[in-house]
Amino acid sequence: MGKIAIPKTAAEKRRRRHLRVRKAVSGTAERPRLVVFRSLKHIYAQVVDDTAQRTLLTVGDQGMDGTKSERAQAVGKLVAERAKAAGVAKVVFDRAGYQYHGRVKAVADGAREGGLEF
């Protein structure tokens, strides 16, 4: 691994925060990791089992109507519904270096409403 430079851009800073959090947070088969990725237009959520290095399911907001926050909450509900169908009731929330605010918080709230336990 090369030298770690001082992060300058917002993306580099987010990546460093994500790596710092990932040292402590990992998903298991009993309690997988719910990861959020936020782009400028869309939001995605994945449920990942890190011990088996496997993505259990992925949900995105393509084809959904409403504001970005409403779509994020719908993604949270949909990921909770699909996770429960796959036999997952408890997850560890990974905000991926983003602030727990706005659309990231909406995904978490939607997942809680859908029945996932954090």
PDB file as gemmi writes it, atoms N, CA and C in Angstrom:
CRYST1    1.000    1.000    1.000  90.00  90.00  90.00 P 1                      
ATOM      1  N   MET A   1       0.846  -1.169   0.000  1.00  0.00           N  
ATOM      2  CA  MET A   1       0.000   0.000   0.000  1.00  0.00           C  
ATOM      3  C   MET A   1       0.894   1.235   0.000  1.00  0.00           C  
ATOM      4  N   GLY A   2       0.492   2.212  -0.785  1.00  0.00           N  
ATOM      5  CA  GLY A   2       1.287   3.421  -0.928  1.00  0.00           C  
ATOM      6  C   GLY A   2       1.101   4.377   0.234  1.00  0.00           C  
ATOM      7  N   LYS A   3       1.763   5.489   0.102  1.00  0.00           N  
ATOM      8  CA  LYS A   3       1.685   6.533   1.102  1.00  0.00           C  
ATOM      9  C   LYS A   3       0.275   7.126   1.124  1.00  0.00           C  
ATOM     10  N   ILE A   4      -0.239   7.390   2.308  1.00  0.00           N  
ATOM     11  CA  ILE A   4      -1.573   7.970   2.441  1.00  0.00           C  
ATOM     12  C   ILE A   4      -1.426   9.486   2.448  1.00  0.00           C  
ATOM     13  N   ALA A   5      -1.968  10.114   1.428  1.00  0.00           N  
ATOM     14  CA  ALA A   5      -1.872  11.563   1.303  1.00  0.00           C  
ATOM     15  C   ALA A   5      -2.967  12.236   2.126  1.00  0.00           C  
ATOM     16  N   ILE A   6      -2.767  13.489   2.403  1.00  0.00           N  
ATOM     17  CA  ILE A   6      -3.786  14.264   3.114  1.00  0.00           C  
ATOM     18  C   ILE A   6      -4.953  14.486   2.163  1.00  0.00           C  
ATOM     19  N   PRO A   7      -6.176  14.111   2.560  1.00  0.00           N  
ATOM     20  CA  PRO A   7      -7.312  14.268   1.652  1.00  0.00           C  
ATOM     21  C   PRO A   7      -7.622  15.739   1.408  1.00  0.00           C  
ATOM     22  N   LYS A   8      -7.904  16.058   0.144  1.00  0.00           N  
ATOM     23  CA  LYS A   8      -8.164  17.436  -0.217  1.00  0.00           C  
ATOM     24  C   LYS A   8      -9.604  17.655  -0.688  1.00  0.00           C  
ATOM     25  N   THR A   9     -10.134  16.741  -1.458  1.00  0.00           N  
ATOM     26  CA  THR A   9     -11.484  16.920  -1.979  1.00  0.00           C  
ATOM     27  C   THR A   9     -12.505  16.315  -1.010  1.00  0.00           C  
ATOM     28  N   ALA A  10     -13.753  16.665  -1.201  1.00  0.00           N  
ATOM     29  CA  ALA A  10     -14.826  16.125  -0.360  1.00  0.00           C  
ATOM     30  C   ALA A  10     -14.939  14.615  -0.538  1.00  0.00           C  
ATOM     31  N   ALA A  11     -14.748  14.136  -1.760  1.00  0.00           N  
ATOM     32  CA  ALA A  11     -14.830  12.692  -2.017  1.00  0.00           C  
ATOM     33  C   ALA A  11     -13.715  11.943  -1.297  1.00  0.00           C  
ATOM     34  N   GLU A  12     -12.517  12.508  -1.300  1.00  0.00           N  
ATOM     35  CA  GLU A  12     -11.397  11.871  -0.593  1.00  0.00           C  
ATOM     36  C   GLU A  12     -11.649  11.847   0.911  1.00  0.00           C  
ATOM     37  N   LYS A  13     -12.201  12.923   1.437  1.00  0.00           N  
ATOM     38  CA  LYS A  13     -12.498  12.979   2.870  1.00  0.00           C  
ATOM     39  C   LYS A  13     -13.563  11.961   3.243  1.00  0.00           C  
ATOM     40  N   ARG A  14     -14.615  11.836   2.407  1.00  0.00           N  
ATOM     41  CA  ARG A  14     -15.659  10.839   2.667  1.00  0.00           C  
ATOM     42  C   ARG A  14     -15.074   9.434   2.621  1.00  0.00           C  
ATOM     43  N   ARG A  15     -14.205   9.161   1.666  1.00  0.00           N  
ATOM     44  CA  ARG A  15     -13.574   7.846   1.540  1.00  0.00           C  
ATOM     45  C   ARG A  15     -12.761   7.516   2.792  1.00  0.00           C  
ATOM     46  N   ARG A  16     -12.016   8.491   3.333  1.00  0.00           N  
ATOM     47  CA  ARG A  16     -11.245   8.274   4.546  1.00  0.00           C  
ATOM     48  C   ARG A  16     -12.153   7.987   5.734  1.00  0.00           C  
ATOM     49  N   ARG A  17     -13.274   8.752   5.839  1.00  0.00           N  
ATOM     50  CA  ARG A  17     -14.225   8.505   6.930  1.00  0.00           C  
ATOM     51  C   ARG A  17     -14.812   7.103   6.810  1.00  0.00           C  
ATOM     52  N   HIS A  18     -15.126   6.689   5.573  1.00  0.00           N  
ATOM     53  CA  HIS A  18     -15.691   5.367   5.355  1.00  0.00           C  
ATOM     54  C   HIS A  18     -14.703   4.281   5.773  1.00  0.00           C  
ATOM     55  N   LEU A  19     -13.455   4.415   5.390  1.00  0.00           N  
ATOM     56  CA  LEU A  19     -12.446   3.427   5.772  1.00  0.00           C  
ATOM     57  C   LEU A  19     -12.256   3.374   7.281  1.00  0.00           C  
ATOM     58  N   ARG A  20     -12.302   4.535   7.929  1.00  0.00           N  
ATOM     59  CA  ARG A  20     -12.134   4.590   9.381  1.00  0.00           C  
ATOM     60  C   ARG A  20     -13.285   3.864  10.076  1.00  0.00           C  
ATOM     61  N   VAL A  21     -14.504   4.036   9.579  1.00  0.00           N  
ATOM     62  CA  VAL A  21     -15.667   3.378  10.177  1.00  0.00           C  
ATOM     63  C   VAL A  21     -15.653   1.881   9.874  1.00  0.00           C  
ATOM     64  N   ARG A  22     -15.195   1.519   8.666  1.00  0.00           N  
ATOM     65  CA  ARG A  22     -15.200   0.112   8.261  1.00  0.00           C  
ATOM     66  C   ARG A  22     -14.241  -0.740   9.087  1.00  0.00           C  
ATOM     67  N   LYS A  23     -13.253  -0.116   9.745  1.00  0.00           N  
ATOM     68  CA  LYS A  23     -12.369  -0.879  10.624  1.00  0.00           C  
ATOM     69  C   LYS A  23     -13.157  -1.481  11.780  1.00  0.00           C  
ATOM     70  N   ALA A  24     -14.198  -0.791  12.210  1.00  0.00           N  
ATOM     71  CA  ALA A  24     -14.968  -1.230  13.377  1.00  0.00           C  
ATOM     72  C   ALA A  24     -16.262  -1.940  13.002  1.00  0.00           C  
ATOM     73  N   VAL A  25     -16.855  -1.608  11.867  1.00  0.00           N  
ATOM     74  CA  VAL A  25     -18.171  -2.137  11.487  1.00  0.00           C  
ATOM     75  C   VAL A  25     -18.005  -3.211  10.434  1.00  0.00           C  
ATOM     76  N   SER A  26     -18.522  -4.403  10.724  1.00  0.00           N  
ATOM     77  CA  SER A  26     -18.536  -5.455   9.708  1.00  0.00           C  
ATOM     78  C   SER A  26     -19.794  -6.282   9.886  1.00  0.00           C  
ATOM     79  N   GLY A  27     -20.270  -6.839   8.784  1.00  0.00           N  
ATOM     80  CA  GLY A  27     -21.493  -7.629   8.801  1.00  0.00           C  
ATOM     81  C   GLY A  27     -21.202  -9.105   8.924  1.00  0.00           C  
ATOM     82  N   THR A  28     -22.063  -9.805   9.627  1.00  0.00           N  
ATOM     83  CA  THR A  28     -21.946 -11.253   9.774  1.00  0.00           C  
ATOM     84  C   THR A  28     -23.182 -11.892   9.166  1.00  0.00           C  
ATOM     85  N   ALA A  29     -23.228 -13.210   9.191  1.00  0.00           N  
ATOM     86  CA  ALA A  29     -24.394 -13.900   8.643  1.00  0.00           C  
ATOM     87  C   ALA A  29     -25.631 -13.609   9.495  1.00  0.00           C  
ATOM     88  N   GLU A  30     -25.461 -13.500  10.824  1.00  0.00           N  
ATOM     89  CA  GLU A  30     -26.600 -13.232  11.702  1.00  0.00           C  
ATOM     90  C   GLU A  30     -27.016 -11.766  11.653  1.00  0.00           C  
ATOM     91  N   ARG A  31     -26.037 -10.887  11.466  1.00  0.00           N  
ATOM     92  CA  ARG A  31     -26.313  -9.440  11.486  1.00  0.00           C  
ATOM     93  C   ARG A  31     -25.511  -8.778  10.359  1.00  0.00           C  
ATOM     94  N   PRO A  32     -26.029  -8.818   9.121  1.00  0.00           N  
ATOM     95  CA  PRO A  32     -25.287  -8.230   8.001  1.00  0.00           C  
ATOM     96  C   PRO A  32     -25.256  -6.708   8.057  1.00  0.00           C  
ATOM     97  N   ARG A  33     -24.477  -6.136   7.173  1.00  0.00           N  
ATOM     98  CA  ARG A  33     -24.262  -4.695   7.136  1.00  0.00           C  
ATOM     99  C   ARG A  33     -25.177  -4.081   6.082  1.00  0.00           C  
ATOM    100  N   LEU A  34     -25.917  -3.042   6.456  1.00  0.00           N  
ATOM    101  CA  LEU A  34     -26.758  -2.285   5.529  1.00  0.00           C  
ATOM    102  C   LEU A  34     -25.961  -1.063   5.097  1.00  0.00           C  
ATOM    103  N   VAL A  35     -25.500  -1.050   3.847  1.00  0.00           N  
ATOM    104  CA  VAL A  35     -24.648   0.008   3.318  1.00  0.00           C  
ATOM    105  C   VAL A  35     -25.475   0.938   2.449  1.00  0.00           C  
ATOM    106  N   VAL A  36     -25.227   2.240   2.577  1.00  0.00           N  
ATOM    107  CA  VAL A  36     -25.916   3.244   1.776  1.00  0.00           C  
ATOM    108  C   VAL A  36     -24.911   3.912   0.852  1.00  0.00           C  
ATOM    109  N   PHE A  37     -25.269   4.048  -0.430  1.00  0.00           N  
ATOM    110  CA  PHE A  37     -24.489   4.851  -1.365  1.00  0.00           C  
ATOM    111  C   PHE A  37     -25.387   5.927  -1.911  1.00  0.00           C  
ATOM    112  N   ARG A  38     -24.883   7.147  -1.878  1.00  0.00           N  
ATOM    113  CA  ARG A  38     -25.665   8.306  -2.289  1.00  0.00           C  
ATOM    114  C   ARG A  38     -24.945   9.001  -3.438  1.00  0.00           C  
ATOM    115  N   SER A  39     -25.615   9.127  -4.578  1.00  0.00           N  
ATOM    116  CA  SER A  39     -25.071   9.941  -5.659  1.00  0.00           C  
ATOM    117  C   SER A  39     -25.885  11.230  -5.714  1.00  0.00           C  
ATOM    118  N   LEU A  40     -25.586  12.087  -6.664  1.00  0.00           N  
ATOM    119  CA  LEU A  40     -26.319  13.346  -6.738  1.00  0.00           C  
ATOM    120  C   LEU A  40     -27.788  13.135  -7.086  1.00  0.00           C  
ATOM    121  N   LYS A  41     -28.084  12.114  -7.913  1.00  0.00           N  
ATOM    122  CA  LYS A  41     -29.463  11.898  -8.357  1.00  0.00           C  
ATOM    123  C   LYS A  41     -30.152  10.729  -7.668  1.00  0.00           C  
ATOM    124  N   HIS A  42     -29.407   9.712  -7.281  1.00  0.00           N  
ATOM    125  CA  HIS A  42     -30.016   8.466  -6.806  1.00  0.00           C  
ATOM    126  C   HIS A  42     -29.438   8.045  -5.458  1.00  0.00           C  
ATOM    127  N   ILE A  43     -30.082   7.029  -4.885  1.00  0.00           N  
ATOM    128  CA  ILE A  43     -29.595   6.437  -3.635  1.00  0.00           C  
ATOM    129  C   ILE A  43     -29.760   4.923  -3.731  1.00  0.00           C  
ATOM    130  N   TYR A  44     -28.799   4.206  -3.189  1.00  0.00           N  
ATOM    131  CA  TYR A  44     -28.791   2.752  -3.254  1.00  0.00           C  
ATOM    132  C   TYR A  44     -28.534   2.198  -1.858  1.00  0.00           C  
ATOM    133  N   ALA A  45     -29.043   1.009  -1.599  1.00  0.00           N  
ATOM    134  CA  ALA A  45     -28.789   0.337  -0.329  1.00  0.00           C  
ATOM    135  C   ALA A  45     -28.477  -1.127  -0.612  1.00  0.00           C  
ATOM    136  N   GLN A  46     -27.489  -1.657   0.103  1.00  0.00           N  
ATOM    137  CA  GLN A  46     -27.105  -3.058  -0.030  1.00  0.00           C  
ATOM    138  C   GLN A  46     -27.060  -3.701   1.342  1.00  0.00           C  
ATOM    139  N   VAL A  47     -27.363  -4.984   1.378  1.00  0.00           N  
ATOM    140  CA  VAL A  47     -27.187  -5.776   2.589  1.00  0.00           C  
ATOM    141  C   VAL A  47     -26.052  -6.742   2.296  1.00  0.00           C  
ATOM    142  N   VAL A  48     -24.972  -6.646   3.097  1.00  0.00           N  
ATOM    143  CA  VAL A  48     -23.735  -7.368   2.810  1.00  0.00           C  
ATOM    144  C   VAL A  48     -23.335  -8.237   3.995  1.00  0.00           C  
ATOM    145  N   ASP A  49     -22.942  -9.486   3.699  1.00  0.00           N  
ATOM    146  CA  ASP A  49     -22.353 -10.383   4.688  1.00  0.00           C  
ATOM    147  C   ASP A  49     -20.843 -10.368   4.467  1.00  0.00           C  
ATOM    148  N   ASP A  50     -20.113  -9.695   5.345  1.00  0.00           N  
ATOM    149  CA  ASP A  50     -18.672  -9.525   5.155  1.00  0.00           C  
ATOM    150  C   ASP A  50     -17.880 -10.794   5.433  1.00  0.00           C  
ATOM    151  N   THR A  51     -18.365 -11.671   6.306  1.00  0.00           N  
ATOM    152  CA  THR A  51     -17.619 -12.894   6.593  1.00  0.00           C  
ATOM    153  C   THR A  51     -17.604 -13.815   5.377  1.00  0.00           C  
ATOM    154  N   ALA A  52     -18.714 -13.895   4.648  1.00  0.00           N  
ATOM    155  CA  ALA A  52     -18.781 -14.713   3.437  1.00  0.00           C  
ATOM    156  C   ALA A  52     -18.402 -13.909   2.200  1.00  0.00           C  
ATOM    157  N   GLN A  53     -18.157 -12.598   2.354  1.00  0.00           N  
ATOM    158  CA  GLN A  53     -17.845 -11.685   1.262  1.00  0.00           C  
ATOM    159  C   GLN A  53     -18.902 -11.779   0.165  1.00  0.00           C  
ATOM    160  N   ARG A  54     -20.157 -11.586   0.587  1.00  0.00           N  
ATOM    161  CA  ARG A  54     -21.284 -11.765  -0.321  1.00  0.00           C  
ATOM    162  C   ARG A  54     -22.297 -10.646  -0.133  1.00  0.00           C  
ATOM    163  N   THR A  55     -22.813 -10.123  -1.232  1.00  0.00           N  
ATOM    164  CA  THR A  55     -23.902  -9.154  -1.187  1.00  0.00           C  
ATOM    165  C   THR A  55     -25.205  -9.934  -1.224  1.00  0.00           C  
ATOM    166  N   LEU A  56     -26.028  -9.763  -0.196  1.00  0.00           N  
ATOM    167  CA  LEU A  56     -27.268 -10.526  -0.104  1.00  0.00           C  
ATOM    168  C   LEU A  56     -28.360  -9.924  -0.970  1.00  0.00           C  
ATOM    169  N   LEU A  57     -28.470  -8.592  -0.992  1.00  0.00           N  
ATOM    170  CA  LEU A  57     -29.462  -7.934  -1.841  1.00  0.00           C  
ATOM    171  C   LEU A  57     -29.099  -6.481  -2.057  1.00  0.00           C  
ATOM    172  N   THR A  58     -29.627  -5.929  -3.140  1.00  0.00           N  
ATOM    173  CA  THR A  58     -29.369  -4.536  -3.508  1.00  0.00           C  
ATOM    174  C   THR A  58     -30.675  -3.896  -3.935  1.00  0.00           C  
ATOM    175  N   VAL A  59     -30.876  -2.643  -3.517  1.00  0.00           N  
ATOM    176  CA  VAL A  59     -32.074  -1.887  -3.884  1.00  0.00           C  
ATOM    177  C   VAL A  59     -31.648  -0.486  -4.302  1.00  0.00           C  
ATOM    178  N   GLY A  60     -32.226   0.014  -5.393  1.00  0.00           N  
ATOM    179  CA  GLY A  60     -31.974   1.375  -5.852  1.00  0.00           C  
ATOM    180  C   GLY A  60     -33.292   2.102  -6.057  1.00  0.00           C  
ATOM    181  N   ASP A  61     -33.215   3.396  -6.302  1.00  0.00           N  
ATOM    182  CA  ASP A  61     -34.444   4.187  -6.419  1.00  0.00           C  
ATOM    183  C   ASP A  61     -34.844   4.463  -7.864  1.00  0.00           C  
ATOM    184  N   GLN A  62     -34.279   3.764  -8.833  1.00  0.00           N  
ATOM    185  CA  GLN A  62     -34.674   3.967 -10.220  1.00  0.00           C  
ATOM    186  C   GLN A  62     -36.136   3.574 -10.415  1.00  0.00           C  
ATOM    187  N   GLY A  63     -36.858   4.393 -11.131  1.00  0.00           N  
ATOM    188  CA  GLY A  63     -38.259   4.100 -11.419  1.00  0.00           C  
ATOM    189  C   GLY A  63     -39.217   4.540 -10.333  1.00  0.00           C  
ATOM    190  N   MET A  64     -38.724   5.114  -9.253  1.00  0.00           N  
ATOM    191  CA  MET A  64     -39.595   5.586  -8.181  1.00  0.00           C  
ATOM    192  C   MET A  64     -39.916   7.061  -8.392  1.00  0.00           C  
ATOM    193  N   ASP A  65     -41.090   7.465  -7.921  1.00  0.00           N  
ATOM    194  CA  ASP A  65     -41.506   8.859  -8.036  1.00  0.00           C  
ATOM    195  C   ASP A  65     -41.396   9.554  -6.693  1.00  0.00           C  
ATOM    196  N   GLY A  66     -41.355  10.882  -6.731  1.00  0.00           N  
ATOM    197  CA  GLY A  66     -41.311  11.674  -5.512  1.00  0.00           C  
ATOM    198  C   GLY A  66     -40.005  12.432  -5.398  1.00  0.00           C  
ATOM    199  N   THR A  67     -39.866  13.132  -4.277  1.00  0.00           N  
ATOM    200  CA  THR A  67     -38.623  13.854  -4.030  1.00  0.00           C  
ATOM    201  C   THR A  67     -37.517  12.862  -3.686  1.00  0.00           C  
ATOM    202  N   LYS A  68     -36.295  13.345  -3.615  1.00  0.00           N  
ATOM    203  CA  LYS A  68     -35.169  12.454  -3.306  1.00  0.00           C  
ATOM    204  C   LYS A  68     -35.313  11.832  -1.923  1.00  0.00           C  
ATOM    205  N   SER A  69     -35.793  12.609  -0.960  1.00  0.00           N  
ATOM    206  CA  SER A  69     -35.960  12.079   0.397  1.00  0.00           C  
ATOM    207  C   SER A  69     -37.073  11.047   0.456  1.00  0.00           C  
ATOM    208  N   GLU A  70     -38.158  11.278  -0.274  1.00  0.00           N  
ATOM    209  CA  GLU A  70     -39.253  10.298  -0.315  1.00  0.00           C  
ATOM    210  C   GLU A  70     -38.786   9.008  -0.967  1.00  0.00           C  
ATOM    211  N   ARG A  71     -38.008   9.120  -2.040  1.00  0.00           N  
ATOM    212  CA  ARG A  71     -37.483   7.918  -2.700  1.00  0.00           C  
ATOM    213  C   ARG A  71     -36.516   7.186  -1.780  1.00  0.00           C  
ATOM    214  N   ALA A  72     -35.722   7.926  -1.004  1.00  0.00           N  
ATOM    215  CA  ALA A  72     -34.783   7.300  -0.069  1.00  0.00           C  
ATOM    216  C   ALA A  72     -35.529   6.515   0.997  1.00  0.00           C  
ATOM    217  N   GLN A  73     -36.619   7.084   1.508  1.00  0.00           N  
ATOM    218  CA  GLN A  73     -37.409   6.374   2.511  1.00  0.00           C  
ATOM    219  C   GLN A  73     -38.046   5.121   1.897  1.00  0.00           C  
ATOM    220  N   ALA A  74     -38.492   5.218   0.645  1.00  0.00           N  
ATOM    221  CA  ALA A  74     -39.062   4.054  -0.043  1.00  0.00           C  
ATOM    222  C   ALA A  74     -37.999   2.975  -0.247  1.00  0.00           C  
ATOM    223  N   VAL A  75     -36.767   3.371  -0.526  1.00  0.00           N  
ATOM    224  CA  VAL A  75     -35.669   2.403  -0.663  1.00  0.00           C  
ATOM    225  C   VAL A  75     -35.448   1.685   0.661  1.00  0.00           C  
ATOM    226  N   GLY A  76     -35.498   2.424   1.764  1.00  0.00           N  
ATOM    227  CA  GLY A  76     -35.341   1.804   3.082  1.00  0.00           C  
ATOM    228  C   GLY A  76     -36.432   0.785   3.370  1.00  0.00           C  
ATOM    229  N   LYS A  77     -37.681   1.140   3.053  1.00  0.00           N  
ATOM    230  CA  LYS A  77     -38.790   0.197   3.277  1.00  0.00           C  
ATOM    231  C   LYS A  77     -38.639  -1.034   2.399  1.00  0.00           C  
ATOM    232  N   LEU A  78     -38.227  -0.824   1.132  1.00  0.00           N  
ATOM    233  CA  LEU A  78     -38.090  -1.945   0.204  1.00  0.00           C  
ATOM    234  C   LEU A  78     -36.943  -2.868   0.608  1.00  0.00           C  
ATOM    235  N   VAL A  79     -35.832  -2.291   1.071  1.00  0.00           N  
ATOM    236  CA  VAL A  79     -34.716  -3.135   1.506  1.00  0.00           C  
ATOM    237  C   VAL A  79     -35.106  -3.923   2.758  1.00  0.00           C  
ATOM    238  N   ALA A  80     -35.904  -3.325   3.637  1.00  0.00           N  
ATOM    239  CA  ALA A  80     -36.363  -4.037   4.827  1.00  0.00           C  
ATOM    240  C   ALA A  80     -37.286  -5.194   4.445  1.00  0.00           C  
ATOM    241  N   GLU A  81     -38.161  -4.940   3.502  1.00  0.00           N  
ATOM    242  CA  GLU A  81     -39.100  -5.985   3.048  1.00  0.00           C  
ATOM    243  C   GLU A  81     -38.340  -7.160   2.436  1.00  0.00           C  
ATOM    244  N   ARG A  82     -37.384  -6.851   1.554  1.00  0.00           N  
ATOM    245  CA  ARG A  82     -36.615  -7.921   0.900  1.00  0.00           C  
ATOM    246  C   ARG A  82     -35.687  -8.640   1.881  1.00  0.00           C  
ATOM    247  N   ALA A  83     -35.135  -7.911   2.841  1.00  0.00           N  
ATOM    248  CA  ALA A  83     -34.262  -8.532   3.837  1.00  0.00           C  
ATOM    249  C   ALA A  83     -35.055  -9.494   4.716  1.00  0.00           C  
ATOM    250  N   LYS A  84     -36.250  -9.077   5.113  1.00  0.00           N  
ATOM    251  CA  LYS A  84     -37.069  -9.969   5.940  1.00  0.00           C  
ATOM    252  C   LYS A  84     -37.464 -11.213   5.157  1.00  0.00           C  
ATOM    253  N   ALA A  85     -37.711 -11.060   3.852  1.00  0.00           N  
ATOM    254  CA  ALA A  85     -38.021 -12.220   3.011  1.00  0.00           C  
ATOM    255  C   ALA A  85     -36.819 -13.152   2.902  1.00  0.00           C  
ATOM    256  N   ALA A  86     -35.605 -12.600   2.984  1.00  0.00           N  
ATOM    257  CA  ALA A  86     -34.382 -13.408   2.926  1.00  0.00           C  
ATOM    258  C   ALA A  86     -33.980 -13.955   4.284  1.00  0.00           C  
ATOM    259  N   GLY A  87     -34.749 -13.624   5.336  1.00  0.00           N  
ATOM    260  CA  GLY A  87     -34.477 -14.159   6.666  1.00  0.00           C  
ATOM    261  C   GLY A  87     -33.583 -13.287   7.520  1.00  0.00           C  
ATOM    262  N   VAL A  88     -33.447 -12.014   7.177  1.00  0.00           N  
ATOM    263  CA  VAL A  88     -32.606 -11.090   7.942  1.00  0.00           C  
ATOM    264  C   VAL A  88     -33.515 -10.158   8.732  1.00  0.00           C  
ATOM    265  N   ALA A  89     -33.333 -10.126  10.059  1.00  0.00           N  
ATOM    266  CA  ALA A  89     -34.154  -9.250  10.899  1.00  0.00           C  
ATOM    267  C   ALA A  89     -33.336  -8.131  11.535  1.00  0.00           C  
ATOM    268  N   LYS A  90     -32.029  -8.384  11.763  1.00  0.00           N  
ATOM    269  CA  LYS A  90     -31.157  -7.397  12.394  1.00  0.00           C  
ATOM    270  C   LYS A  90     -30.016  -7.062  11.455  1.00  0.00           C  
ATOM    271  N   VAL A  91     -29.662  -5.773  11.398  1.00  0.00           N  
ATOM    272  CA  VAL A  91     -28.560  -5.329  10.559  1.00  0.00           C  
ATOM    273  C   VAL A  91     -27.693  -4.331  11.323  1.00  0.00           C  
ATOM    274  N   VAL A  92     -26.502  -4.099  10.794  1.00  0.00           N  
ATOM    275  CA  VAL A  92     -25.620  -3.042  11.274  1.00  0.00           C  
ATOM    276  C   VAL A  92     -25.654  -1.960  10.207  1.00  0.00           C  
ATOM    277  N   PHE A  93     -25.942  -0.719  10.581  1.00  0.00           N  
ATOM    278  CA  PHE A  93     -26.071   0.364   9.602  1.00  0.00           C  
ATOM    279  C   PHE A  93     -24.707   0.973   9.311  1.00  0.00           C  
ATOM    280  N   ASP A  94     -24.362   1.038   8.019  1.00  0.00           N  
ATOM    281  CA  ASP A  94     -23.104   1.630   7.565  1.00  0.00           C  
ATOM    282  C   ASP A  94     -23.454   2.823   6.681  1.00  0.00           C  
ATOM    283  N   ARG A  95     -23.188   4.021   7.180  1.00  0.00           N  
ATOM    284  CA  ARG A  95     -23.543   5.228   6.442  1.00  0.00           C  
ATOM    285  C   ARG A  95     -22.487   5.597   5.409  1.00  0.00           C  
ATOM    286  N   ALA A  96     -21.421   4.830   5.310  1.00  0.00           N  
ATOM    287  CA  ALA A  96     -20.396   4.948   4.272  1.00  0.00           C  
ATOM    288  C   ALA A  96     -19.720   6.309   4.245  1.00  0.00           C  
ATOM    289  N   GLY A  97     -19.501   6.904   5.402  1.00  0.00           N  
ATOM    290  CA  GLY A  97     -18.803   8.176   5.464  1.00  0.00           C  
ATOM    291  C   GLY A  97     -19.684   9.387   5.253  1.00  0.00           C  
ATOM    292  N   TYR A  98     -20.955   9.175   4.916  1.00  0.00           N  
ATOM    293  CA  TYR A  98     -21.875  10.295   4.742  1.00  0.00           C  
ATOM    294  C   TYR A  98     -22.393  10.735   6.106  1.00  0.00           C  
ATOM    295  N   GLN A  99     -22.838  11.985   6.169  1.00  0.00           N  
ATOM    296  CA  GLN A  99     -23.440  12.492   7.391  1.00  0.00           C  
ATOM    297  C   GLN A  99     -24.778  11.797   7.607  1.00  0.00           C  
ATOM    298  N   TYR A 100     -25.101  11.452   8.854  1.00  0.00           N  
ATOM    299  CA  TYR A 100     -26.396  10.833   9.162  1.00  0.00           C  
ATOM    300  C   TYR A 100     -27.434  11.950   9.172  1.00  0.00           C  
ATOM    301  N   HIS A 101     -27.889  12.302   7.974  1.00  0.00           N  
ATOM    302  CA  HIS A 101     -28.759  13.452   7.804  1.00  0.00           C  
ATOM    303  C   HIS A 101     -29.409  13.346   6.430  1.00  0.00           C  
ATOM    304  N   GLY A 102     -30.594  13.862   6.272  1.00  0.00           N  
ATOM    305  CA  GLY A 102     -31.217  13.926   4.954  1.00  0.00           C  
ATOM    306  C   GLY A 102     -31.578  12.566   4.403  1.00  0.00           C  
ATOM    307  N   ARG A 103     -31.062  12.278   3.189  1.00  0.00           N  
ATOM    308  CA  ARG A 103     -31.436  11.039   2.506  1.00  0.00           C  
ATOM    309  C   ARG A 103     -30.889   9.800   3.194  1.00  0.00           C  
ATOM    310  N   VAL A 104     -29.705   9.889   3.802  1.00  0.00           N  
ATOM    311  CA  VAL A 104     -29.135   8.736   4.505  1.00  0.00           C  
ATOM    312  C   VAL A 104     -30.009   8.398   5.716  1.00  0.00           C  
ATOM    313  N   LYS A 105     -30.444   9.419   6.429  1.00  0.00           N  
ATOM    314  CA  LYS A 105     -31.333   9.218   7.579  1.00  0.00           C  
ATOM    315  C   LYS A 105     -32.687   8.686   7.118  1.00  0.00           C  
ATOM    316  N   ALA A 106     -33.162   9.138   5.943  1.00  0.00           N  
ATOM    317  CA  ALA A 106     -34.442   8.673   5.410  1.00  0.00           C  
ATOM    318  C   ALA A 106     -34.390   7.182   5.089  1.00  0.00           C  
ATOM    319  N   VAL A 107     -33.266   6.705   4.568  1.00  0.00           N  
ATOM    320  CA  VAL A 107     -33.115   5.266   4.305  1.00  0.00           C  
ATOM    321  C   VAL A 107     -33.182   4.488   5.616  1.00  0.00           C  
ATOM    322  N   ALA A 108     -32.487   4.980   6.636  1.00  0.00           N  
ATOM    323  CA  ALA A 108     -32.487   4.304   7.938  1.00  0.00           C  
ATOM    324  C   ALA A 108     -33.882   4.301   8.550  1.00  0.00           C  
ATOM    325  N   ASP A 109     -34.583   5.429   8.477  1.00  0.00           N  
ATOM    326  CA  ASP A 109     -35.941   5.501   9.021  1.00  0.00           C  
ATOM    327  C   ASP A 109     -36.886   4.574   8.276  1.00  0.00           C  
ATOM    328  N   GLY A 110     -36.762   4.525   6.943  1.00  0.00           N  
ATOM    329  CA  GLY A 110     -37.602   3.633   6.154  1.00  0.00           C  
ATOM    330  C   GLY A 110     -37.344   2.171   6.480  1.00  0.00           C  
ATOM    331  N   ALA A 111     -36.077   1.823   6.694  1.00  0.00           N  
ATOM    332  CA  ALA A 111     -35.738   0.439   7.040  1.00  0.00           C  
ATOM    333  C   ALA A 111     -36.293   0.078   8.411  1.00  0.00           C  
ATOM    334  N   ARG A 112     -36.246   1.026   9.356  1.00  0.00           N  
ATOM    335  CA  ARG A 112     -36.820   0.767  10.675  1.00  0.00           C  
ATOM    336  C   ARG A 112     -38.325   0.605  10.586  1.00  0.00           C  
ATOM    337  N   GLU A 113     -38.991   1.456   9.772  1.00  0.00           N  
ATOM    338  CA  GLU A 113     -40.445   1.334   9.589  1.00  0.00           C  
ATOM    339  C   GLU A 113     -40.787   0.000   8.958  1.00  0.00           C  
ATOM    340  N   GLY A 114     -39.919  -0.486   8.072  1.00  0.00           N  
ATOM    341  CA  GLY A 114     -40.145  -1.766   7.407  1.00  0.00           C  
ATOM    342  C   GLY A 114     -39.935  -2.970   8.318  1.00  0.00           C  
ATOM    343  N   GLY A 115     -39.346  -2.736   9.494  1.00  0.00           N  
ATOM    344  CA  GLY A 115     -39.202  -3.832  10.448  1.00  0.00           C  
ATOM    345  C   GLY A 115     -37.788  -4.303  10.706  1.00  0.00           C  
ATOM    346  N   LEU A 116     -36.790  -3.655  10.113  1.00  0.00           N  
ATOM    347  CA  LEU A 116     -35.410  -4.040  10.396  1.00  0.00           C  
ATOM    348  C   LEU A 116     -34.985  -3.449  11.729  1.00  0.00           C  
ATOM    349  N   GLU A 117     -34.186  -4.204  12.466  1.00  0.00           N  
ATOM    350  CA  GLU A 117     -33.692  -3.760  13.759  1.00  0.00           C  
ATOM    351  C   GLU A 117     -32.223  -3.403  13.629  1.00  0.00           C  
ATOM    352  N   PHE A 118     -31.843  -2.201  14.065  1.00  0.00           N  
ATOM    353  CA  PHE A 118     -30.452  -1.749  13.994  1.00  0.00           C  
ATOM    354  C   PHE A 118     -29.776  -1.990  15.319  1.00  0.00           C  
TER     355      PHE A 118                                                      
END                                                                             
